[in-house]
Amino acid sequence: MPLEIVRHDLTKMKVDAIVNAANTSLKMGGGVCGAIFRAAGTSKLQEACNQIGECKVGEAVITDGFQLDAKYIIHTPGPIWQGGSHQEAALLKKSFYNSLELAKKHQCESIAFPLISTGIYGYPRDEALQIAVSTIGSFLLHHDMHVFLVVFDKKSFCLSKKLFTSIHQFIDEHYVELVESTFTRNREEPFILEQRQEVEILQESLYKETDYSLENLLNQLDESFSERLLRLIDEKEMTDVETYKRANIDRKLFSKIRNGIDYTPKKKTAVAFAIALHLNVDETIALLTTAGYTLSRSSKFDVIIEYFIQQANYNIHEINEALFAFDQPLLGA
């Protein structure tokens, strides 16, 4: 998928470029910077940085990756947090944007970022995350690149407290474990079960009385997922490019869906298209049904998706932030 949040060691990412949260003098530092220097080979990387000299806050420069799996290291000094009144947000946005532009200039197809400035520079993690996601998301609407936002552990990732609490409350109110549902069904009154059995017998009888040959059934098939999706795109007056980018979907996968009438996507891919098309809950379920899925109150993933749809928040990257925070699969492909 174009933007993916992963829990990994940045220095071990197999991408075209990784981003170093550098200092302005481009010297080996601590934290992420120190780890990158050690993994790349301290002396060679420092020599390359010395040849460049320095880099201003918010700007970006590039060196070879040396001993890393990545071909390049893009160095960008983020701002030091001073309470938020010294253009920290604008400078942090520049760090992400200029790094992406530099990667594009060097024809990188993939790049991995840390959460810049959130270490010893003290930038609040939830605010830095919002800036990172919005800047990267805006860039990807106009460019094709696979971008990873890498966090080393759960402590390095922080969803805003207000949003986390709101989603948590929604899950508490709507999430129902399958075990509870089964237990409840087993406790139904006997006469309710008898009525249900009578209905099932009647339905079976009606089914047998109708000519349901295989040929007739095949002729009555509803539209496939691909057909429904393409019809909705036309109805929403959206372009293919706009659709797959807003769905956080790779162009090659979208091409498979467009050219394959019987293509069955993964559930997270189908949901991603529902988000891209700004479908309501009923419309989302209708689209999912064509691929053999639905939304269930026994799935935390589904409940979180329903929360965002009900809030009319269709920003797929913000949704993925929440899914990541709750250890759920991310939308896209």
FILO-382369 format. One record per residue (C-alpha): residue number from 1; residue in three letters; x, y, z. Coordinates in Angstrom, 3 decimals, m for minus. Example, Ala and Ser with C-alpha at 12.3 -4.5 7.8 and 13.67 -1.06 7.14 Angstrom:
2
+-----+-----+----------+----------+----------+
!   n ! res !        X !        Y !        Z !
+-----+-----+----------+----------+----------+
!   1 ! ALA !   12.300 !   m4.500 !    7.800 !
!   2 ! SER !   13.670 !   m1.060 !    7.140 !
+-----+-----+----------+----------+----------+
// end
This chain:
333
+-----+-----+----------+----------+----------+
!   n ! res !        X !        Y !        Z !
+-----+-----+----------+----------+----------+
!   1 ! MET !    0.000 !    0.000 !    0.000 !
!   2 ! PRO !    1.245 !    3.567 !   m0.638 !
!   3 ! LEU !    1.383 !    4.551 !    3.077 !
!   4 ! GLU !    1.955 !    1.867 !    5.653 !
!   5 ! ILE !    2.582 !    2.175 !    9.392 !
!   6 ! VAL !    4.874 !   m0.620 !   10.564 !
!   7 ! ARG !    6.579 !   m1.680 !   13.775 !
!   8 ! HIS !   10.142 !   m2.414 !   12.745 !
!   9 ! ASP !   13.801 !   m1.445 !   13.006 !
!  10 ! LEU !   14.300 !    1.453 !   10.586 !
!  11 ! THR !   17.882 !    0.414 !    9.815 !
!  12 ! LYS !   16.673 !   m2.989 !    8.560 !
!  13 ! MET !   14.026 !   m1.697 !    6.176 !
!  14 ! LYS !   14.521 !   m2.951 !    2.605 !
!  15 ! VAL !   13.561 !    0.214 !    0.756 !
!  16 ! ASP !   15.193 !    2.587 !   m1.713 !
!  17 ! ALA !   15.755 !    5.225 !    0.987 !
!  18 ! ILE !   15.477 !    5.608 !    4.725 !
!  19 ! VAL !   15.201 !    8.971 !    6.459 !
!  20 ! ASN !   17.590 !   10.003 !    9.200 !
!  21 ! ALA !   16.339 !   12.407 !   11.860 !
!  22 ! ALA !   19.595 !   14.344 !   11.623 !
!  23 ! ASN !   21.103 !   17.340 !   13.391 !
!  24 ! THR !   22.017 !   20.477 !   11.446 !
!  25 ! SER !   25.758 !   19.710 !   11.544 !
!  26 ! LEU !   25.126 !   16.223 !   10.103 !
!  27 ! LYS !   27.191 !   14.644 !   12.855 !
!  28 ! MET !   26.509 !   11.260 !   14.390 !
!  29 ! GLY !   24.023 !   11.716 !   17.203 !
!  30 ! GLY !   22.005 !    9.520 !   19.515 !
!  31 ! GLY !   18.703 !    7.697 !   19.046 !
!  32 ! VAL !   17.651 !    7.000 !   15.449 !
!  33 ! CYS !   20.543 !    9.045 !   14.063 !
!  34 ! GLY !   23.154 !    7.072 !   15.980 !
!  35 ! ALA !   21.576 !    3.755 !   15.025 !
!  36 ! ILE !   21.635 !    4.683 !   11.322 !
!  37 ! PHE !   25.297 !    5.742 !   11.466 !
!  38 ! ARG !   26.308 !    2.494 !   13.170 !
!  39 ! ALA !   24.323 !    0.320 !   10.772 !
!  40 ! ALA !   25.558 !    2.148 !    7.657 !
!  41 ! GLY !   29.186 !    2.264 !    8.791 !
!  42 ! THR !   30.098 !    5.236 !   10.958 !
!  43 ! SER !   33.294 !    6.380 !    9.265 !
!  44 ! LYS !   32.048 !    6.206 !    5.662 !
!  45 ! LEU !   28.728 !    7.877 !    6.446 !
!  46 ! GLN !   30.359 !   10.617 !    8.516 !
!  47 ! GLU !   32.822 !   11.287 !    5.706 !
!  48 ! ALA !   29.940 !   11.655 !    3.234 !
!  49 ! CYS !   28.101 !   13.990 !    5.605 !
!  50 ! ASN !   31.247 !   16.081 !    6.166 !
!  51 ! GLN !   31.494 !   16.643 !    2.421 !
!  52 ! ILE !   27.987 !   18.109 !    2.467 !
!  53 ! GLY !   28.758 !   20.222 !    5.532 !
!  54 ! GLU !   25.446 !   21.117 !    7.149 !
!  55 ! CYS !   21.706 !   21.129 !    6.620 !
!  56 ! LYS !   19.137 !   23.632 !    7.866 !
!  57 ! VAL !   16.087 !   22.617 !    9.900 !
!  58 ! GLY !   13.348 !   21.454 !    7.547 !
!  59 ! GLU !   15.705 !   20.920 !    4.598 !
!  60 ! ALA !   16.984 !   17.548 !    3.347 !
!  61 ! VAL !   20.196 !   16.147 !    1.861 !
!  62 ! ILE !   21.085 !   12.686 !    0.584 !
!  63 ! THR !   23.981 !   10.229 !    0.893 !
!  64 ! ASP !   24.570 !    6.628 !   m0.085 !
!  65 ! GLY !   23.208 !    3.946 !    2.218 !
!  66 ! PHE !   26.593 !    2.187 !    2.442 !
!  67 ! GLN !   26.100 !   m0.992 !    4.520 !
!  68 ! LEU !   22.314 !   m0.593 !    4.816 !
!  69 ! ASP !   19.807 !   m2.487 !    2.679 !
!  70 ! ALA !   18.571 !    0.946 !    1.580 !
!  71 ! LYS !   20.329 !    2.521 !   m1.403 !
!  72 ! TYR !   20.104 !    6.027 !    0.052 !
!  73 ! ILE !   19.924 !    7.822 !    3.380 !
!  74 ! ILE !   18.014 !   11.099 !    3.334 !
!  75 ! HIS !   19.069 !   13.358 !    6.220 !
!  76 ! THR !   16.650 !   15.974 !    7.523 !
!  77 ! PRO !   16.943 !   17.962 !   10.784 !
!  78 ! GLY !   13.561 !   18.320 !   12.422 !
!  79 ! PRO !   12.647 !   21.171 !   14.757 !
!  80 ! ILE !   13.288 !   21.166 !   18.492 !
!  81 ! TRP !    9.999 !   21.458 !   20.379 !
!  82 ! GLN !    9.707 !   24.839 !   22.103 !
!  83 ! GLY !    6.045 !   24.804 !   23.022 !
!  84 ! GLY !    4.644 !   25.104 !   19.508 !
!  85 ! SER !    5.007 !   28.876 !   19.060 !
!  86 ! HIS !    8.248 !   28.849 !   17.033 !
!  87 ! GLN !    6.946 !   27.458 !   13.702 !
!  88 ! GLU !    7.693 !   23.898 !   14.779 !
!  89 ! ALA !    4.719 !   22.479 !   12.865 !
!  90 ! ALA !    5.658 !   24.226 !    9.613 !
!  91 ! LEU !    9.286 !   23.128 !    9.939 !
!  92 ! LEU !    8.360 !   19.522 !   10.690 !
!  93 ! LYS !    6.065 !   19.479 !    7.662 !
!  94 ! LYS !    8.972 !   20.760 !    5.546 !
!  95 ! SER !   11.194 !   17.953 !    6.818 !
!  96 ! PHE !    8.752 !   15.312 !    5.602 !
!  97 ! TYR !    7.894 !   17.094 !    2.351 !
!  98 ! ASN !   11.476 !   17.903 !    1.349 !
!  99 ! SER !   12.548 !   14.342 !    2.091 !
! 100 ! LEU !    9.791 !   13.021 !   m0.184 !
! 101 ! GLU !   10.742 !   15.450 !   m2.948 !
! 102 ! LEU !   14.377 !   14.439 !   m2.695 !
! 103 ! ALA !   13.408 !   10.764 !   m2.873 !
! 104 ! LYS !   11.316 !   11.463 !   m5.964 !
! 105 ! LYS !   14.215 !   13.348 !   m7.561 !
! 106 ! HIS !   16.403 !   10.254 !   m7.106 !
! 107 ! GLN !   13.658 !    8.008 !   m8.545 !
! 108 ! CYS !   12.996 !    6.173 !   m5.292 !
! 109 ! GLU !    9.964 !    3.920 !   m5.356 !
! 110 ! SER !    9.982 !    3.308 !   m1.605 !
! 111 ! ILE !   11.029 !    5.278 !    1.460 !
! 112 ! ALA !   10.886 !    4.712 !    5.227 !
! 113 ! PHE !   10.495 !    7.482 !    7.811 !
! 114 ! PRO !   10.882 !    7.569 !   11.569 !
! 115 ! LEU !    8.656 !    9.934 !   13.553 !
! 116 ! ILE !   11.003 !   12.890 !   13.140 !
! 117 ! SER !   11.712 !   15.124 !   16.170 !
! 118 ! THR !    9.836 !   12.937 !   18.659 !
! 119 ! GLY !   12.973 !   11.664 !   20.421 !
! 120 ! ILE !   15.350 !   13.969 !   22.262 !
! 121 ! TYR !   13.907 !   16.951 !   20.343 !
! 122 ! GLY !   10.722 !   16.492 !   22.373 !
! 123 ! TYR !    8.020 !   16.986 !   19.730 !
! 124 ! PRO !    4.681 !   15.594 !   21.061 !
! 125 ! ARG !    4.188 !   12.223 !   19.400 !
! 126 ! ASP !    0.478 !   12.592 !   18.612 !
! 127 ! GLU !    0.999 !   15.976 !   16.941 !
! 128 ! ALA !    4.053 !   14.755 !   15.014 !
! 129 ! LEU !    2.067 !   11.741 !   13.836 !
! 130 ! GLN !   m0.722 !   13.964 !   12.492 !
! 131 ! ILE !    1.779 !   16.116 !   10.592 !
! 132 ! ALA !    3.584 !   13.076 !    9.189 !
! 133 ! VAL !    0.403 !   11.367 !    8.002 !
! 134 ! SER !   m1.191 !   14.493 !    6.511 !
! 135 ! THR !    2.007 !   15.551 !    4.695 !
! 136 ! ILE !    2.726 !   12.089 !    3.318 !
! 137 ! GLY !   m0.937 !   11.560 !    2.415 !
! 138 ! SER !   m1.094 !   14.833 !    0.472 !
! 139 ! PHE !    2.111 !   13.966 !   m1.384 !
! 140 ! LEU !    0.797 !   10.533 !   m2.373 !
! 141 ! LEU !   m2.309 !   12.028 !   m3.980 !
! 142 ! HIS !   m0.025 !   13.347 !   m6.711 !
! 143 ! HIS !    2.878 !   10.871 !   m6.753 !
! 144 ! ASP !    3.371 !    7.105 !   m6.779 !
! 145 ! MET !    5.645 !    5.910 !   m3.992 !
! 146 ! HIS !    5.469 !    3.293 !   m1.244 !
! 147 ! VAL !    5.989 !    5.136 !    2.037 !
! 148 ! PHE !    6.573 !    3.456 !    5.391 !
! 149 ! LEU !    6.163 !    5.220 !    8.719 !
! 150 ! VAL !    8.311 !    3.116 !   11.039 !
! 151 ! VAL !    7.880 !    2.916 !   14.803 !
! 152 ! PHE !   10.217 !    0.782 !   16.872 !
! 153 ! ASP !    7.671 !   m0.201 !   19.523 !
! 154 ! LYS !    4.184 !    0.660 !   20.771 !
! 155 ! LYS !    5.566 !    3.379 !   23.075 !
! 156 ! SER !    6.877 !    5.209 !   20.001 !
! 157 ! PHE !    3.357 !    5.517 !   18.585 !
! 158 ! CYS !    0.740 !    7.781 !   20.097 !
! 159 ! LEU !   m2.810 !    8.338 !   18.869 !
! 160 ! SER !   m4.419 !   11.504 !   20.219 !
! 161 ! LYS !   m5.923 !   10.800 !   23.636 !
! 162 ! LYS !   m9.302 !   12.274 !   22.648 !
! 163 ! LEU !   m9.608 !   10.073 !   19.539 !
! 164 ! PHE !   m8.346 !    6.956 !   21.321 !
! 165 ! THR !  m10.857 !    7.447 !   24.150 !
! 166 ! SER !  m13.713 !    8.085 !   21.727 !
! 167 ! ILE !  m12.987 !    4.948 !   19.705 !
! 168 ! HIS !  m12.506 !    2.894 !   22.866 !
! 169 ! GLN !  m15.934 !    3.975 !   24.129 !
! 170 ! PHE !  m17.524 !    3.141 !   20.780 !
! 171 ! ILE !  m15.962 !   m0.330 !   20.871 !
! 172 ! ASP !  m17.164 !   m0.887 !   24.448 !
! 173 ! GLU !  m20.706 !    0.062 !   23.422 !
! 174 ! HIS !  m20.890 !   m1.913 !   20.173 !
! 175 ! TYR !  m18.391 !   m4.769 !   20.246 !
! 176 ! VAL !  m19.961 !   m8.145 !   21.035 !
! 177 ! GLU !  m17.794 !  m11.232 !   21.330 !
! 178 ! LEU !  m18.914 !  m14.257 !   19.332 !
! 179 ! VAL !  m18.914 !  m16.394 !   22.474 !
! 180 ! GLU !  m21.476 !  m14.073 !   24.050 !
! 181 ! SER !  m23.676 !  m14.194 !   20.945 !
! 182 ! THR !  m23.612 !  m18.009 !   20.892 !
! 183 ! PHE !  m24.416 !  m18.175 !   24.607 !
! 184 ! THR !  m27.350 !  m15.816 !   24.141 !
! 185 ! ARG !  m28.761 !  m17.850 !   21.252 !
! 186 ! ASN !  m28.561 !  m21.037 !   23.297 !
! 187 ! ARG !  m30.673 !  m19.405 !   26.013 !
! 188 ! GLU !  m33.565 !  m18.511 !   23.677 !
! 189 ! GLU !  m36.978 !  m19.715 !   24.759 !
! 190 ! PRO !  m37.955 !  m23.123 !   23.263 !
! 191 ! PHE !  m41.002 !  m21.722 !   21.451 !
! 192 ! ILE !  m38.810 !  m19.176 !   19.616 !
! 193 ! LEU !  m36.577 !  m21.997 !   18.398 !
! 194 ! GLU !  m39.642 !  m23.972 !   17.303 !
! 195 ! GLN !  m40.941 !  m20.979 !   15.310 !
! 196 ! ARG !  m37.550 !  m20.567 !   13.642 !
! 197 ! GLN !  m37.549 !  m24.271 !   12.658 !
! 198 ! GLU !  m41.034 !  m23.917 !   11.141 !
! 199 ! VAL !  m39.883 !  m20.951 !    9.052 !
! 200 ! GLU !  m36.838 !  m22.889 !    7.842 !
! 201 ! ILE !  m39.024 !  m25.857 !    6.831 !
! 202 ! LEU !  m41.369 !  m23.506 !    4.933 !
! 203 ! GLN !  m38.450 !  m21.856 !    3.144 !
! 204 ! GLU !  m37.040 !  m25.239 !    2.181 !
! 205 ! SER !  m40.413 !  m26.284 !    0.788 !
! 206 ! LEU !  m40.729 !  m23.108 !   m1.300 !
! 207 ! TYR !  m37.181 !  m23.589 !   m2.578 !
! 208 ! LYS !  m37.959 !  m27.128 !   m3.775 !
! 209 ! GLU !  m41.123 !  m25.977 !   m5.557 !
! 210 ! THR !  m39.160 !  m23.440 !   m7.627 !
! 211 ! ASP !  m37.144 !  m24.377 !  m10.698 !
! 212 ! TYR !  m33.672 !  m23.592 !   m9.380 !
! 213 ! SER !  m31.560 !  m25.199 !  m12.073 !
! 214 ! LEU !  m27.853 !  m24.362 !  m12.096 !
! 215 ! GLU !  m28.324 !  m22.408 !  m15.311 !
! 216 ! ASN !  m31.104 !  m20.276 !  m13.811 !
! 217 ! LEU !  m29.065 !  m19.560 !  m10.701 !
! 218 ! LEU !  m26.052 !  m18.459 !  m12.730 !
! 219 ! ASN !  m28.243 !  m16.185 !  m14.825 !
! 220 ! GLN !  m29.535 !  m14.495 !  m11.685 !
! 221 ! LEU !  m26.153 !  m13.668 !  m10.170 !
! 222 ! ASP !  m25.825 !  m10.138 !   m8.794 !
! 223 ! GLU !  m23.071 !   m7.873 !  m10.052 !
! 224 ! SER !  m19.551 !   m8.793 !   m8.956 !
! 225 ! PHE !  m17.373 !   m6.703 !   m6.665 !
! 226 ! SER !  m15.506 !   m5.260 !   m9.657 !
! 227 ! GLU !  m18.729 !   m4.361 !  m11.444 !
! 228 ! ARG !  m20.236 !   m2.745 !   m8.344 !
! 229 ! LEU !  m17.032 !   m0.834 !   m7.610 !
! 230 ! LEU !  m16.665 !    0.532 !  m11.135 !
! 231 ! ARG !  m20.335 !    1.516 !  m11.217 !
! 232 ! LEU !  m19.971 !    3.395 !   m7.920 !
! 233 ! ILE !  m16.868 !    5.199 !   m9.191 !
! 234 ! ASP !  m18.854 !    6.410 !  m12.197 !
! 235 ! GLU !  m21.824 !    7.411 !  m10.039 !
! 236 ! LYS !  m19.549 !    9.388 !   m7.705 !
! 237 ! GLU !  m17.947 !   11.016 !  m10.783 !
! 238 ! MET !  m14.475 !   10.060 !   m9.556 !
! 239 ! THR !  m11.462 !    9.089 !  m11.644 !
! 240 ! ASP !   m9.663 !    5.774 !  m11.277 !
! 241 ! VAL !   m6.521 !    7.508 !  m10.026 !
! 242 ! GLU !   m8.425 !    9.535 !   m7.442 !
! 243 ! THR !  m10.176 !    6.390 !   m6.241 !
! 244 ! TYR !   m7.196 !    4.108 !   m5.754 !
! 245 ! LYS !   m5.090 !    6.835 !   m4.184 !
! 246 ! ARG !   m7.822 !    7.710 !   m1.679 !
! 247 ! ALA !   m8.163 !    3.983 !   m0.978 !
! 248 ! ASN !   m4.413 !    3.664 !   m0.255 !
! 249 ! ILE !   m4.295 !    1.046 !   m3.016 !
! 250 ! ASP !   m1.437 !    0.306 !   m5.364 !
! 251 ! ARG !   m2.084 !    1.168 !   m9.033 !
! 252 ! LYS !   m1.185 !   m2.360 !  m10.168 !
! 253 ! LEU !   m3.775 !   m3.932 !   m7.876 !
! 254 ! PHE !   m6.462 !   m1.544 !   m9.049 !
! 255 ! SER !   m5.637 !   m2.522 !  m12.628 !
! 256 ! LYS !   m6.245 !   m6.179 !  m11.723 !
! 257 ! ILE !   m9.617 !   m5.300 !  m10.235 !
! 258 ! ARG !  m10.640 !   m3.214 !  m13.248 !
! 259 ! ASN !   m9.605 !   m5.889 !  m15.722 !
! 260 ! GLY !  m10.870 !   m8.884 !  m13.770 !
! 261 ! ILE !  m14.650 !   m9.048 !  m13.446 !
! 262 ! ASP !  m14.447 !  m11.978 !  m11.008 !
! 263 ! TYR !  m11.570 !  m10.581 !   m8.918 !
! 264 ! THR !  m12.177 !  m11.075 !   m5.182 !
! 265 ! PRO !  m10.215 !   m8.632 !   m3.002 !
! 266 ! LYS !   m9.170 !   m9.009 !    0.604 !
! 267 ! LYS !  m11.654 !   m7.547 !    3.053 !
! 268 ! LYS !   m9.351 !   m4.674 !    4.041 !
! 269 ! THR !   m9.052 !   m3.768 !    0.343 !
! 270 ! ALA !  m12.810 !   m3.799 !   m0.163 !
! 271 ! VAL !  m13.308 !   m1.635 !    2.926 !
! 272 ! ALA !  m10.625 !    0.766 !    1.666 !
! 273 ! PHE !  m12.630 !    1.369 !   m1.499 !
! 274 ! ALA !  m15.781 !    1.983 !    0.559 !
! 275 ! ILE !  m13.876 !    4.641 !    2.490 !
! 276 ! ALA !  m12.497 !    6.186 !   m0.713 !
! 277 ! LEU !  m16.019 !    6.413 !   m2.129 !
! 278 ! HIS !  m17.430 !    7.927 !    1.108 !
! 279 ! LEU !  m20.085 !    5.218 !    1.423 !
! 280 ! ASN !  m22.389 !    5.111 !    4.436 !
! 281 ! VAL !  m22.692 !    1.973 !    6.571 !
! 282 ! ASP !  m25.464 !    0.363 !    4.494 !
! 283 ! GLU !  m23.690 !    1.158 !    1.226 !
! 284 ! THR !  m20.446 !   m0.228 !    2.635 !
! 285 ! ILE !  m22.117 !   m3.488 !    3.616 !
! 286 ! ALA !  m23.714 !   m3.713 !    0.160 !
! 287 ! LEU !  m20.298 !   m3.347 !   m1.498 !
! 288 ! LEU !  m18.656 !   m5.826 !    0.887 !
! 289 ! THR !  m21.399 !   m8.366 !    0.232 !
! 290 ! THR !  m20.426 !   m8.589 !   m3.445 !
! 291 ! ALA !  m17.008 !   m9.834 !   m2.289 !
! 292 ! GLY !  m18.457 !  m12.211 !    0.324 !
! 293 ! TYR !  m17.877 !   m9.983 !    3.371 !
! 294 ! THR !  m19.910 !   m7.851 !    5.757 !
! 295 ! LEU !  m19.447 !   m5.657 !    8.837 !
! 296 ! SER !  m19.843 !   m7.480 !   12.117 !
! 297 ! ARG !  m20.190 !   m6.273 !   15.695 !
! 298 ! SER !  m18.022 !   m9.246 !   16.713 !
! 299 ! SER !  m14.959 !   m7.788 !   14.957 !
! 300 ! LYS !  m13.031 !   m4.850 !   16.458 !
! 301 ! PHE !  m11.746 !   m4.030 !   12.975 !
! 302 ! ASP !  m15.336 !   m3.722 !   11.716 !
! 303 ! VAL !  m16.482 !   m1.708 !   14.717 !
! 304 ! ILE !  m13.648 !    0.799 !   14.240 !
! 305 ! ILE !  m14.548 !    1.131 !   10.551 !
! 306 ! GLU !  m18.182 !    1.724 !   11.491 !
! 307 ! TYR !  m17.099 !    4.372 !   14.009 !
! 308 ! PHE !  m15.277 !    6.404 !   11.367 !
! 309 ! ILE !  m18.087 !    6.045 !    8.833 !
! 310 ! GLN !  m20.630 !    7.241 !   11.375 !
! 311 ! GLN !  m18.343 !   10.191 !   12.123 !
! 312 ! ALA !  m18.181 !   10.882 !    8.354 !
! 313 ! ASN !  m14.387 !   10.782 !    8.651 !
! 314 ! TYR !  m13.138 !    9.193 !    5.436 !
! 315 ! ASN !   m9.452 !   10.059 !    5.813 !
! 316 ! ILE !   m7.979 !    6.619 !    5.256 !
! 317 ! HIS !   m4.639 !    7.490 !    6.823 !
! 318 ! GLU !   m6.293 !    8.657 !   10.046 !
! 319 ! ILE !   m8.347 !    5.459 !   10.058 !
! 320 ! ASN !   m5.152 !    3.440 !    9.670 !
! 321 ! GLU !   m3.604 !    5.304 !   12.607 !
! 322 ! ALA !   m6.500 !    4.120 !   14.758 !
! 323 ! LEU !   m6.389 !    0.564 !   13.402 !
! 324 ! PHE !   m2.654 !    0.410 !   14.135 !
! 325 ! ALA !   m3.196 !    1.686 !   17.674 !
! 326 ! PHE !   m5.740 !   m1.088 !   18.286 !
! 327 ! ASP !   m3.555 !   m3.784 !   16.657 !
! 328 ! GLN !   m5.869 !   m4.267 !   13.676 !
! 329 ! PRO !   m5.039 !   m4.780 !    9.958 !
! 330 ! LEU !   m4.513 !   m1.561 !    8.007 !
! 331 ! LEU !   m6.671 !   m0.516 !    5.045 !
! 332 ! GLY !   m5.211 !   m0.784 !    1.572 !
! 333 ! ALA !   m3.249 !   m3.442 !   m0.205 !
+-----+-----+----------+----------+----------+
// end
